[in-house]
Amino acid sequence: MNAEQFLTPYIDILTKTGVSRLNYYKYIIEKLINLNKPITVVETGTMWVPLEMNQGAFTLIFADLIKNYTGGKIITIDNSEEHMNNCKESTKQFSDVIEYIVSDSVTYLESLSDEEVKQIDFIYFDSYDLNIKDAVPSQLHHFMELNAVYKRLKENVYIAVDDNFSPNTWVEWLSFMDGKIVLKENIDINTFSPFRPLGKGTLIDHFLLNNGWIQENYIPNLPGAQIIGYKKNN
């Protein structure tokens, strides 16, 4: 089994969420398969809508991988009980390999023992919705998540952060009220971040690249939100 084969049932859905997401899923799933052992995946921000709503379906897809191919478990963390209940419904066929945690993600990650942190093979940050016009709260929260475990992670762990936009691109940003679009704005990413990605992972990106890590599967100037992955540069 390879990543392409495993993802076949999800190709159409993932393509609608963007080529970057599909490409990163292929990349990291291949890496996790090649570990040849039961894996532990940690996700902050759970799958709160059904698969067909095109939000990436991380919890479902990686739980499928774990249950049917690699073994192990996925820990999904969200501070919303409603979101977690929605996730439980969408992922019930894989619930035996999922730990559903309703908690502030930083608090939960800090509570893990050193031994538990050392078991993590892949950690995926996607918990705090990004407002591209006021990105710092999301960026800071995700950096605090990383900081909660960083010094205790094993050397060969994989890290990823969702929802990042490249310099030299622009974003159509929609504002909603009562479920209706009330404002459309074209936002030039260079206005905020001319030299590095702007998104949930901006602070994480700066920190990791200055501490011996390298980006994986990041495509400069690619339109749309990207997952950016990292591994230690060994």
Summary of the structure (lengths in Angstrom):
residues: 234
radius of gyration: 17.0
end to end distance: 27.3
largest distance: 49.9
contacts: 729
relative contact order: 0.15
helix: 44%
strand: 26%
